[in-house]
Each structure stands twice: as structure tokens, then as C-alpha cells.
Amino acid sequence: MQVIDRRTALLWGACLCAPKTWAQSTRWPQHSLKIVVPYPPGGQSDLVSRFISAAIAPWLGQPCIVENRPGAQGIVGTAAVAAMAADGHTVLYGNISTMAINPHVYAKLPYRPLTDFVPVVQLGANALCLVVRADSPIQTLAQFLTAVRASGGKMAYASNGLGSAGHLYGEMLKQGAALDLLHVPYQGGAPATLAVLSGQVQAGISDFGIYGPHLKAGKLRGLAVTGPTRWRLFDDIPTFSELGFPLDMAGWNGLFMHARTAAADVSALHAMVNRVIATPEGRTQMMAMGLDATALSQTAFAEIVRNDTDRWGQVIRKAGLRLEQ
């Protein structure tokens, strides 16, 4: 899926007025900026990162590249950025899984989200969707639960990996509905979605960035969404809460930098990205990739990271989920 082509990138360069003025008025950046995505290409984090990099490059006056470092549910790439020098030229793409869930799920984590990184900008809030193939006889969540119970533990759902938000929500649904449902983890959203489309598994739980095009094309059917409200582009799909299951915690994606990065560099990147996602064009692009752009302050984003870390800790302890890396 190509989210931003050359024509779109040129349009952004023309619209985001006087890019050279910004770059020349600050000492930062001195060379190319790198966004490290701790997931494989093709998923939501990769698509959003490439959109952001193309949109801010004219302002930077330097190239902005995206580097995929997948592995171990985002741990490999995230730990790599934590070990790098705080020179202000490396940015981490983080989400609720890598920054708020992993610390509670994995017994030994080679990074500390709250102390190794500083939140730069929240790109947007997201929701996950439980889907089945469009040719499945299952039309509703109630029918899905009935089919799972009738399968005797043989039905499976795909997630983006062990300890991912999709995995956690699946476990919460299993507990809430007393289900024997098999979890099959994949290394990212793209392979997990392929598994559903090909019939390797009967269902999947992931974001609208990866599911959206397949839902629109009539290849997948959405049964229920996480979060407190219905997803705007697919408001015919009910929330789990509406159907009696309180899977109402909203997810998010954002950019982070090393904790020792100069505050001025962090603020400059925050302002650039927020300026992109706050425009009507930016919001439209982000929604198409499964994120409801928020354009929050740094302080507000940092508070969300802290609060959600505590909230997910309570959920995970209750679920009794603990993994060895």
C-alpha cells in the first residue's frame, strides 16, 4: 500500500510554507534524520513513518529516512535506539505495545520506556478490530463466540506478535467470554493480516491501518472494535463495550527520542510533526492509515504514556500474562 507518492510529497513541500527558513534558523538538524520503526515494512507504523518523513523533510533541510528494525514485538528496534547516542538525529516510532505493554509482559526488557526515552509527539489514537474473512458465515461477535465454543479450541486468531495489543485484547476477550481460543502470533501486522486473508487462521485482531483497505474491498468483515467509541471510517462496526465486553482502552502511536536529547531538538520536531497532522490534509492521511490525529502537547502525551503504563500493568497482572523474551 503506497500511502504517499511523489506528487503528494511535492504537494506537502509546497504547502508547508518556507521550509528553508526553519532549517536555517536553528542548529538542528545538522545531518539526516532517521526514524527507526521496530516493525517490518507494510504495517501501520511503517506507513505512518514514511508519510511523516516525506512531509517534514522539506522543513528539515536534510533527508529524513525510515529504517525498519523488526524483532521480538518491537523490542529489538526500541532497545537499539535506547543504546544509541543522544545526538538528536535518531527518532523512535513507538506505540502502546512497545512503550506501555512490553514492560509488564516481558520479564527482562533491555530498555526502560519511562526513563530511556522522552515522548516527542503523539501521532494519533487508534483502535483495533476483530475481523474474519468476508466469506465466513460468521456475521456478528455473538456468532463468533458461538463458533469458538463449538470448535473445541481449534479456532485461532492472529495478532501482530506475542505481547502485542491485539494479543492482550484477545486474552481479555477469552477471559471475559470464557473461551478456548488459540492465539497465533506473527512478526507484524502485514503477515498477520495475510494469515487471515489466506485462511491460515479464522480471525485476527489488529489496527485499521492494515485492515482498512481489506474491509473496504470486501475481503474482511469487522465484528467489533476496541476503544470507547466506534471508529469513524467504519462506524457500522460496534464496539466490544456495546456488546458487553469492556475492551475500551484506546491505543496510540507516537514519536520518541533518547531521554538525553536536547530539549530544543525535541521541541523543534514536536512542532514540525504537529503542524503536519493538525492540517485537514494531514488528518485525512492519518485516518486512512488507522490513526485519529491528536496534535497534543508534549506534556499531555507524556502524561498519557505514564497513565497507560499503569493501566496496562493492572490489566496484565490480572490476566497473569508474563513472557520470557
Secondary structure, DSSP 8 states (H G I E B T S, - for coil): ---S-HHHHHHHHHHS--HHHHHHHSS--SS-EEEEESS-TTSHHHHHHHHHHHHHHHHHTS-EEEEE---TTTHHHHHHHHHS--SS-EEEEEEHIIIIIHHHHBSS-S--HHHHEEEEEEEEEE-EEEEEETTSS--SHHHHHHHHHHHTS--EEEESSTTSHHHHHHHHHHHHHT---EEEE-SSHHHHHHHHHHTSSSEEEEEHHHHHHHHHTTSEEEEEE-SSS--GGGTTS-BTTTTT------EEEEEEEETTS-HHHHHHHHHHHHHHHTSHHHHHHHHHTT-EE----HHHHHHHHHHHHHHHHHHHHHHT--B--
